[in-house]
Amino acid sequence: EIVTNQPVIDKNREKPHITDWVEFKLTNGDIRSIVDPKLKEDYDANGAWKVVELALACVNPSSSRRPTMPHVVMELNECLSFELVRKQGSEDMFPRYSIEFSTSSASDFAPRAR
């Protein structure tokens, strides 16, 4: 949903459920037909492929075949690094920086018992 900017269910699509639609589009091998067109192809295609494949893995009907959250974070960090390298290569005037998702557990952000 985030990558495509499409609703989960759209009865006007050839494949109404977004997962089926993305899988169908992937068979054509064109990531541009999946990624939100508002991005105007201003993204790293390898990173986009990886994010889409990761998203599909996360919705696998078999919970044992879904990636763990630490694995998801690792993969997203890799995608982010692709994008940062691409952006830094085209915008050398900006200082280099690093962003990394944390693998902290959700309990780190939850209220503590009194």
Residue, then its C-alpha position, 0 to 999 in steps of 0.5 A: e500500500i505504501v509503495t504503490n499508493q493504491p488501496v488494498i482492495d480496488k474492484n476496478r483493477e484486473k486483480p482487486h486485492i493489492t497483493d494479487w495485483v502486485e504479484f501479477k505486475l511483477t511477472n512483467g518485470d516492470i517495477r515502474s508499474i508498481v511504484d507510486p507514479k507520483l515519485k516520477e521514477d525518482y528512486d533506486a529501482n533495485g531498492a524498490w524491487k527489494v522493498v516490494e519483494l519484502a512486502l510480499a514476503c511479509v504477507n505470506p499466508s504461512s507465518s513460518r515463511r514470513p521474515t522476522m522483524p530484525h530481518v525486515v529492518m536489515e532489508l529496509n536499511e539496505c534499501l535505504s542505503f541504495e537510495l542514499v548512495r543514489k541521492q548522494g551521487s546526484e547531489d554532491m553539494f549536500p553533506r553525507y549522512s547516515i540513517e538507520f532503522s533501529t531494531s529496538s523492540a516495541s516495548d522500548f516505546a511502550p509505557r512502563a508499568r508503575 
